[in-house]
Amino acid sequence: MIELQGVQKAFGANRVLRGVDLSIASGTSMVIIGGSGTGKSVLLKCILGLVHPDSGSIRLDGEDVTKADRDAFLARFGMLFQGGALFDSMRVWENVAFRLLRGTGKRPKAEAREVAIEKLRRVGLGPQVADLFPAELSGGMQKRVGLARAIAAEPEIIFFDEPTTGLDPIMAGVINDLIREIVVEMGVTAMTITHDMSSVRAIADQVAMLHDGLIRWTGPVSEMDATPDPYVQQFIHGRAEGPIAALR
């Protein structure tokens, strides 16, 4: 569904992506692992068209993303942002229904609120939460609201950017389970950026290791522990010594 070939992106002298090749099949969950500053977020922004690659191609269902109609293209995506990115001045239901209240697919306010409450229920939050403001919620509840917003418009593809950042291990496990359930239930194509190995094992069908602007290894999550690839082994075990440390 998503195919990248030879994608390169530099910011001045900093070559962030050096020729990324990656294929994500429809209905699968791909998790991109790698340390901070390895280009994971830039890669995601390139796919969304927020950053234009210097060379290479990115295709969605065979169509060049740089030539796609922007509104129709972005309507296919949902996004769970790293910090939640909820609007402080909007009530919870308005955050969840943000896309439904705007654009070409705009819904009546009452209908949008009903959808928002249903999506909140899907992530384990009751209707009493709908009229609260984000500041009145815990970090875990805010993350659930962000997840409800990501699925509100029934997207085909969902991106998860560090979905468990800032959460305690128990709440991180809850969010991981919710993400996995929703991806399977909706049949969406998912791409997750994380360096939380518990998230990788809970969410992934496929894993890709990004380091120094290149995909160093990709394969099924079931083969991740057994791969002899030194980059993957150093990363998943958190070892100080190895090829990643040598390149810093």
BELTA-V858794 format. One record per residue. RES is the residue in one letter. PHI is phi in degrees with one decimal (* if undefined). OMEGA is omega in whole degrees, 0 to 359 (999 if undefined). BURIAL is 1 if it has 16 or more other C-alpha atoms within 10 Angstrom, else 0. Layout:
res={RES:RES}
phi={PHI:PHI}
omega={OMEGA:OMEGA}
burial={BURIAL:BURIAL}
This chain:
res={M:I:E:L:Q:G:V:Q:K:A:F:G:A:N:R:V:L:R:G:V:D:L:S:I:A:S:G:T:S:M:V:I:I:G:G:S:G:T:G:K:S:V:L:L:K:C:I:L:G:L:V:H:P:D:S:G:S:I:R:L:D:G:E:D:V:T:K:A:D:R:D:A:F:L:A:R:F:G:M:L:F:Q:G:G:A:L:F:D:S:M:R:V:W:E:N:V:A:F:R:L:L:R:G:T:G:K:R:P:K:A:E:A:R:E:V:A:I:E:K:L:R:R:V:G:L:G:P:Q:V:A:D:L:F:P:A:E:L:S:G:G:M:Q:K:R:V:G:L:A:R:A:I:A:A:E:P:E:I:I:F:F:D:E:P:T:T:G:L:D:P:I:M:A:G:V:I:N:D:L:I:R:E:I:V:V:E:M:G:V:T:A:M:T:I:T:H:D:M:S:S:V:R:A:I:A:D:Q:V:A:M:L:H:D:G:L:I:R:W:T:G:P:V:S:E:M:D:A:T:P:D:P:Y:V:Q:Q:F:I:H:G:R:A:E:G:P:I:A:A:L:R}
phi={*:-120.7:-133.7:-115.3:-133.0:58.5:-74.3:-124.8:-150.6:-124.7:-118.3:66.3:-84.9:-89.2:-85.4:-79.6:-112.3:-115.9:126.3:-82.9:-115.5:-157.2:-128.7:-120.7:-75.1:-59.9:78.1:-109.1:-109.7:-101.1:-114.2:-98.0:-109.9:155.4:-70.3:-63.3:80.7:-91.0:106.6:-61.9:-69.0:-64.0:-60.5:-61.6:-65.9:-65.5:-62.9:-76.5:81.9:-79.0:-127.4:-95.1:-65.2:-74.6:-158.7:94.0:-133.4:-129.7:-124.9:-117.1:52.2:84.5:-98.0:-62.3:-66.1:-73.7:-107.3:-77.4:-62.8:-61.9:-64.5:-66.2:-65.6:-69.2:-65.6:-82.7:-108.5:-120.4:-146.3:-105.9:-82.0:-56.1:-95.5:88.3:54.6:-80.2:-83.6:-60.5:-85.0:-107.5:-67.9:-55.6:-64.4:-69.1:-63.1:-62.7:-92.2:-51.9:-70.0:-68.1:-93.0:-139.2:78.8:-68.8:-96.5:-57.8:-105.7:-58.8:-56.6:-64.2:-66.6:-62.0:-65.2:-61.6:-62.1:-60.4:-65.5:-65.1:-69.4:-62.7:-59.9:-62.7:-100.4:87.6:-114.8:-79.4:-62.9:-65.5:-79.8:-56.1:-97.8:-81.6:-99.7:-52.4:-63.8:-87.8:-109.5:-73.9:-60.4:-65.1:-67.6:-62.2:-65.2:-65.2:-62.4:-60.6:-68.2:-60.7:-64.8:-62.6:-102.3:-59.6:-95.9:54.1:-71.4:-86.3:-132.6:-125.7:-104.5:-118.8:-101.6:46.0:-65.1:-111.0:-58.2:82.0:-104.1:-72.3:-56.9:-69.3:-66.7:-61.0:-63.9:-63.0:-65.1:-58.9:-63.5:-62.6:-60.9:-62.4:-60.7:-68.3:-60.9:-69.0:-62.3:-85.7:67.9:-83.3:-91.5:-123.4:-131.9:-118.7:-107.8:-162.0:-122.9:-92.1:-66.8:-66.8:-65.6:-56.5:-69.3:-84.0:-102.1:-77.8:-95.8:-122.7:-128.3:-127.5:-99.5:-105.4:-147.0:54.2:79.4:-133.1:-78.5:-84.5:-158.5:-145.4:175.5:-62.7:-60.3:-65.8:-102.2:-62.5:-68.1:-90.5:-64.0:-80.8:-55.9:-68.0:-66.7:-63.7:-62.7:-65.9:-69.3:-70.2:-101.0:63.8:-81.8:-71.8:-100.1:150.4:-65.1:-69.9:-63.7:-66.9:-91.3:-77.8}
omega={177:182:177:179:175:184:178:176:177:173:187:180:183:179:185:176:190:181:185:172:183:178:180:182:179:176:179:180:178:177:178:179:181:182:177:177:181:176:183:182:177:178:179:181:176:179:180:181:178:174:182:179:179:178:183:182:175:183:175:186:177:182:177:185:180:181:183:172:191:183:180:181:183:178:181:186:165:186:169:185:184:183:183:178:176:179:185:185:180:174:184:183:179:174:182:184:187:181:183:182:185:172:186:180:185:179:171:186:182:179:179:179:178:178:181:180:177:179:175:177:182:180:173:179:182:182:179:180:191:185:174:174:183:181:180:183:174:180:179:178:177:179:177:177:177:178:177:178:182:183:188:184:178:182:175:185:177:174:177:182:181:190:183:179:175:181:176:186:181:179:176:177:178:180:178:180:179:180:181:179:184:179:180:183:183:182:183:169:185:173:183:174:181:166:175:186:176:176:180:184:182:190:196:159:180:179:174:179:179:177:178:174:180:171:183:180:171:181:178:180:180:180:186:183:185:182:178:183:186:178:180:183:179:184:186:178:177:182:179:183:179:185:180:178:183:183:183:999}
burial={0:1:1:1:0:1:1:1:1:0:0:0:0:0:0:1:1:1:1:1:1:1:0:1:0:0:1:1:1:1:1:1:1:1:0:0:0:1:1:1:1:1:1:1:0:1:1:1:1:0:0:1:1:0:0:0:1:1:1:0:0:0:0:0:1:1:0:0:0:0:0:0:0:0:1:0:1:1:1:1:1:1:1:1:0:1:0:0:0:0:1:1:1:1:1:1:1:1:1:1:1:0:0:0:0:0:1:0:0:0:0:1:1:0:1:1:1:1:1:1:0:1:1:0:1:0:0:0:1:1:0:0:1:1:0:0:0:0:1:1:1:1:1:1:1:1:1:1:1:1:1:1:1:0:1:1:1:1:1:1:1:1:1:1:1:0:0:0:0:0:1:1:1:0:1:1:0:1:1:1:0:1:1:0:0:0:1:1:1:1:1:1:1:1:1:1:0:0:1:1:1:1:1:1:1:1:1:1:1:1:1:1:1:1:1:1:1:1:0:0:1:0:0:1:0:0:0:0:0:0:1:1:1:1:1:1:0:0:0:0:0:0:0:1:0:0:0:0}
